[in-house]
Amino acid sequence: MTGQLLNNEEIVTQLDISHLVIEDDIPVDNFQSEEQQRLLVEPLYSSKAIPMPFLAAANVGLFYKLKGDPIVPDVWLSLGVQRPDDFSQRQNRSYFVWEFGKLPEVCIEIVSNLEGDELLLSKKSRLKGKTMAKKELYAQIGVRYYVVFDPLRQIQGADQMDGALLRVWSISPDGYPELTAPPGIRELGQSVWLNAASIGLTLWEGQFEEEVTRLWLRWCDREGRVIPTGAEGREIERQRAERLAERLRALGINPDEV
């Protein structure tokens, strides 16, 4: 929205975004990336690990300028904002920085191939005339935390992940220094705390929605404990209830009568 003051009255005009492509209907992700994206979005809402309001989304365009293409993080988290109710309005269907008044705090890229431009431009992107890798772009527009997760070790060169599975960069007065200590996060259970977002990230191995154990990126608390999904949270509560019932029975108390 833009405004002018004329004769003590505020005249508000709507920015014209009719030229912007906000939905292209092009499938871009594989099964692993799609599952990983859901594992990073759903727990934030089901666990209430961070206070409302906030927005977390996967593969939703981040429009940081009126002219030009958006950047589309695999997952982003923006604190202190809420989703508009009316999705029939185009300005409510993507993340327009001028509508929300701020950038997301966290943008996450999940490496699935060699063409993602997470840290360096691919040959294909250079041929298309691109001049800036995603890390440089996130730094330029001022995203607080930029996260790269490389679960299949796709970009492990010395000038990219350099053996790490997870690396995080953070805005500072000196540029975009790495928040994760060298050589990045390589082992299960290691975590990094994103102070301005009041949440952390950790590597976790386990089963999510299927009986196959995989490596995952998870949100965590300050002590590195993973933020549970809704299903995990219900299972934790069920187990607590069962333990309490057992203790009551040991005391001769029928838990069904309490």
Order of alpha helices (4+ residues) and beta strands (2+ residues): beta-beta-alpha-beta-beta-beta-beta-alpha-beta-alpha-alpha-beta-beta-beta-beta-beta-alpha
